[in-house]
Amino acid sequence: MVSVDRVWDALATVPDPEVPAVSIVELGIVRGVSFAAGRLRVKLTPTYSGCPATDVIAGHVRERLAAIGFPDAELATALSPPWTTDWIAPEGRRKLAAFGIAPPHVNAGRVDVAGISPLRRAGVAVRCPRCASTRTTLLSQFGSTACKAQYRCDACLEPFDYFKPH
């Protein structure tokens, strides 16, 4: 019998297809692993309901689970509570920065975005993942994917993605 810990370890090797430097466990989209009546159940929460990587992630999870003896594991999608960038593990945040993507700020509470962009609110300093300067400029609210914004560092002049908090 494979333990729950062994399943978590296997899932921790599944990279996010859009940011392969971090695993789906580090991103916080694996919400639960359990056994019921001898069947493995893995609960996943997509980063957002229209995320194009959702099916790819499910396919990679199925492959990894089959490799450790669970070809018939049940994958359940949980949309509530919705995923938040607060679920990204500290190691995932470090890996994002090392990969050149500024990790999202931790939302101590929800941001009221009625009529404004959360990226334009005062007091948010996005740190450059290359030189650590907070002298950065928002170039575009959309970066390489919809969940990232494009910034430029005013100190080292390098462009970089910022993983938008939500």
C-alpha positions, 0 to 999 in steps of 0.5 A: 500500500502506497502512503499518502506521503508517497503520493504527495511526494510524487505530485511534488515532481509534477511541474506547472506547465507554464512555469516549470520551475515550480511544482503543482504542490508548491503552487498550492493547486493540489488541495488534498490527497485521500484514500476511500474504499481503497481508491486514491482521490486527489483534489485539484483547484485550478489557478482560475476557472479558464486556465488553459493548463488545467487539462495538461496538469490533470494529464501529468498528474494521471501519468505520475499517479499511474507510475506509482501504481494508481492508474485509476485514481480519481481526480476531483476539481474543487472550485471553492474556495477559489485558488489564491496566490496566498496558497503558493508555498514559500519554496515556490515563491523562492523558485519563482524569483530564481526563475526570473518571475517576481512572486506575488505579494501575500494578500493579508485580505482581499483587495477591492478592485472595483474600478481600479486594477489591483496592480495600480494601487498605491503602496505595492512595490514589485521587487525585481527578481534579478537585482532586488530593486523595488524601483520597477515600472508596470509595462503591461497588465498582461505578461507571458500568461494572463496570470502575470504582468510585465514589469521593467526594473528601473535599476538594471533595466531588465524586463520581468514577469510579476505573478499577479496576486489574487 
